[in-house]
Amino acid sequence: MLETTCDDMLFGRLRLLQPVNGQRVSMDTVLLSAWVKVRSGQREILEAGCASGAVSLMLAMKHRNIRVTGVDIQPELAELATINAENNGLADRVTFIAGDIRDKGLFPRGKFDIAAFNPPYSSLNAGRESPDSSRTESRLEVSCTPDDAAEFSHRVLKSRGRLFTIFTSERLDVFLSAMRNHKIIPKRIRPVYPAMNYNSGVFLSEFVKDGGEGMSLLPPLFVRDMNGNYTAEILKAYEPDGYI
């Protein structure tokens, strides 16, 4: 049984059980949920690597007419996410399962309109593994490489379906190359910076399955202003209807 904490998210609008050790909600989680755009007619949403279910639940809170499926390779996290859906009154529209995205029978082909993904940022040769296996799964490419993420996305998305991701900026070239190799074509990229005069730490991206040429590089998103305060855009991401 996981040792957990119960934490308020989105200024208290969401209460989330999450493991004391292992993958926990970060600002990247909130940014990804605020980055996802649901267009008219899009109903079936997937969150891959859902952990305790934060992104799925945030999306379901924001969009009343969607159904969200979250999947995580760690059964204990999928179980915890299910409890979170029940505790927040969202179990009728949000479902969590345990599964490996490399399993080609996990979902029917072309099932989803949208996928949201926060893949592990670091390659296996980037550093030592954590003694906590759950933390290792979330941070290192033990069970999900950029190529795995790209192949999975092309398999489960409908034609012209959209993928929304957040990933480390230092590996942008690797990530985009993997996506293009599987015909997941980038359409919008927005770099995120901790503050002015810092390098970008992560980037938000939107892809289209089997899309054509043409991509927009959006203005930077700064986490803090020159006085060290969170910017208005970052605070907006924590609002119920906040987009970035």
C-alpha positions in Angstrom: 0.0 0.0 0.0 1.4 3.4 -1.0 2.1 6.0 1.7 0.2 9.1 0.5 -0.5 12.7 1.3 -3.7 14.6 0.5 -3.0 17.9 -1.2 -5.0 20.8 -2.5 -4.6 21.7 -6.2 -5.8 24.6 -8.3 -6.3 26.8 -5.2 -8.3 24.1 -3.4 -10.6 23.1 -6.3 -9.1 19.7 -6.5 -7.9 17.4 -3.7 -5.4 14.8 -4.7 -4.0 11.8 -3.0 -0.4 11.3 -4.2 2.5 9.1 -3.1 5.0 10.5 -0.5 7.7 8.9 -2.6 7.5 8.8 -6.4 5.8 10.9 -9.0 4.1 13.9 -7.5 2.3 16.9 -9.1 4.6 19.7 -10.2 4.2 22.9 -12.2 4.8 20.9 -15.3 1.6 19.0 -14.5 -0.5 22.1 -14.3 1.1 23.7 -17.4 0.3 20.6 -19.5 -3.4 20.6 -18.3 -3.6 24.3 -19.2 -2.0 23.7 -22.6 -4.5 21.1 -23.9 -7.1 22.6 -26.2 -10.3 20.7 -26.7 -12.0 21.6 -29.9 -15.7 21.2 -30.8 -16.6 17.6 -31.4 -13.6 16.2 -29.6 -14.9 13.8 -26.9 -12.3 11.0 -26.2 -9.2 12.2 -24.3 -6.2 10.1 -23.2 -3.6 10.9 -20.6 -0.6 8.6 -20.9 1.6 8.2 -17.8 -1.2 9.5 -15.7 0.4 8.9 -12.2 -2.2 9.9 -9.6 -4.4 11.3 -12.3 -4.0 15.1 -11.9 -4.0 16.1 -15.6 -7.0 13.9 -16.4 -9.0 15.3 -13.5 -8.1 18.9 -14.3 -9.3 18.4 -17.9 -12.5 16.8 -16.8 -13.2 19.7 -14.4 -12.6 22.2 -17.2 -14.6 20.4 -20.0 -17.9 18.8 -19.0 -18.6 17.1 -22.3 -15.5 14.9 -22.6 -14.5 11.4 -21.4 -11.0 10.9 -20.2 -9.0 7.7 -19.9 -5.7 7.7 -18.0 -3.1 4.9 -18.2 0.0 4.3 -16.1 2.4 1.4 -16.1 2.4 1.3 -12.3 -0.8 -0.4 -11.0 -0.7 1.2 -7.6 -0.7 4.7 -9.3 -3.7 3.8 -11.5 -5.5 2.5 -8.4 -4.7 5.8 -6.6 -5.9 7.8 -9.6 -9.2 5.9 -9.5 -9.7 6.8 -5.9 -9.0 10.5 -6.7 -11.6 10.4 -9.5 -14.2 9.0 -7.0 -13.2 11.5 -4.2 -13.6 14.5 -6.6 -16.9 13.3 -8.1 -15.5 12.7 -11.5 -15.6 8.9 -11.8 -18.5 9.0 -14.2 -16.3 10.7 -16.8 -12.7 9.7 -15.9 -11.4 6.1 -16.0 -7.9 4.9 -15.0 -6.2 1.7 -16.0 -2.8 0.1 -15.5 -1.0 -0.7 -18.8 2.2 -0.4 -20.8 2.0 1.9 -23.8 4.3 -0.4 -25.7 1.5 -3.0 -25.6 -0.1 -2.7 -29.0 -3.3 -4.3 -27.8 -3.8 -1.8 -24.9 -6.3 0.4 -26.9 -8.0 0.1 -30.2 -6.3 1.9 -33.0 -7.6 5.4 -33.6 -9.7 5.6 -30.5 -8.8 9.0 -29.2 -9.3 12.6 -30.4 -6.6 14.0 -28.1 -3.7 12.6 -26.1 -1.8 14.4 -23.3 1.6 13.2 -22.4 4.4 14.1 -20.0 7.1 11.5 -20.9 10.2 10.8 -18.8 12.7 13.6 -19.5 16.0 11.8 -19.2 17.7 9.0 -21.1 18.9 5.9 -19.3 22.6 7.0 -19.6 21.9 10.5 -18.2 22.5 9.6 -14.6 22.0 7.1 -11.8 18.7 5.5 -11.2 16.8 6.5 -8.1 16.5 3.8 -5.4 12.7 4.5 -5.6 11.4 2.5 -8.6 8.4 4.7 -9.0 10.5 7.8 -9.3 12.8 6.1 -11.7 9.9 5.2 -14.0 8.7 8.8 -14.1 12.1 10.4 -14.7 14.2 7.9 -16.8 13.3 6.2 -20.1 12.9 2.8 -18.4 9.6 2.0 -20.1 9.0 5.0 -22.4 11.4 6.6 -24.8 10.5 9.5 -27.2 10.2 6.8 -29.9 7.8 4.8 -27.7 5.7 7.9 -27.1 5.6 8.8 -30.8 4.6 5.2 -31.9 2.0 5.0 -29.2 0.5 8.4 -30.1 0.2 7.5 -33.8 -1.4 4.2 -32.9 -4.1 5.5 -30.6 -5.0 8.9 -32.1 -7.7 9.3 -34.7 -6.7 10.7 -38.1 -5.8 14.4 -37.5 -5.9 13.7 -33.8 -3.9 16.0 -31.6 -1.1 15.3 -29.1 -0.2 17.8 -26.3 3.1 17.4 -24.5 5.6 18.9 -22.1 9.2 17.8 -22.4 12.7 19.0 -21.5 14.2 21.7 -23.8 17.7 20.2 -23.9 16.3 17.2 -25.8 13.9 19.1 -28.1 15.8 17.8 -31.2 15.4 14.1 -30.1 11.8 14.5 -29.3 10.8 16.3 -32.5 12.7 13.8 -34.6 11.0 10.8 -32.9 7.6 12.4 -33.5 8.2 13.1 -37.1 9.5 9.6 -37.7 6.0 8.4 -36.7 4.1 11.1 -38.7 3.2 13.0 -35.5 3.8 16.5 -36.9 4.5 19.5 -34.7 2.2 22.5 -35.0 2.8 24.7 -32.0 5.8 25.0 -29.7 6.1 27.3 -26.7 9.3 27.4 -24.7 9.0 27.9 -20.9 11.6 29.9 -19.0 12.1 30.0 -15.2 12.7 33.8 -15.5 14.3 36.4 -17.8 18.0 35.7 -18.6 17.6 31.9 -18.0 17.7 29.2 -20.5 14.4 27.4 -21.3 13.8 24.4 -19.0 10.9 22.8 -20.8 8.8 23.3 -23.9 5.1 22.8 -24.5 4.2 21.3 -27.9 1.1 20.4 -29.9 1.2 17.8 -32.7 -1.2 16.6 -35.3 -1.3 12.9 -36.5 -0.5 12.8 -40.2 -0.4 16.6 -40.3 1.1 18.7 -43.1 3.9 21.2 -43.0 3.8 24.4 -41.0 4.6 25.1 -37.4 4.2 28.1 -35.1 6.9 29.0 -32.5 5.0 30.9 -29.9 6.2 33.6 -27.6 8.1 32.5 -24.4 6.2 31.7 -21.2 8.0 33.0 -18.2 7.4 31.5 -14.8 8.6 34.5 -12.8 8.9 38.2 -13.5 11.9 40.4 -12.9 10.8 40.8 -9.2 10.7 37.1 -8.6 6.9 36.9 -8.6 4.8 34.4 -10.6 3.7 35.9 -13.9 0.0 36.5 -14.7 0.1 33.7 -17.3 1.4 31.2 -14.8 -1.2 32.1 -12.3 -3.9 31.8 -15.0 -2.9 28.2 -15.6 -4.1 27.4 -12.1 -7.6 28.8 -12.8 -10.5 26.5 -13.7 -10.7 27.9 -17.3 -7.1 28.9 -17.6 -5.2 28.4 -20.8 -1.6 29.2 -21.8 
